[in-house]
């Protein structure tokens, strides 16, 4: 979990993480699920979205830069994920957090 949090802006994948930890993807997911209740992939996505929400709420960082900072350099994909997680596009979400 620390490895993910420290490298959130990097292109993380369950496969790469498992290789770095010298375990299978299945074993890594099993360990994650027992520790967090989530698979490693879901944990990565959730941490990215939580960090993005924090940055939208507490900074004036451009949305494109936030997307890059959380490891999603494709702004369209970032916008889609934000909508899925928070039911609003990033610009509207940022405005609603200002009030």
Secondary structure, 3 states (H helix, E strand, C coil): CHHHHHCCCCCCCHHHHHHHHCCCHHHHHHHHHHHHCCCHHHHHHHHHHHHHHHHHHHCCCCHHHHHHHCCCCCHHHHHHHHHHHHCCCHHHHHHHHHC
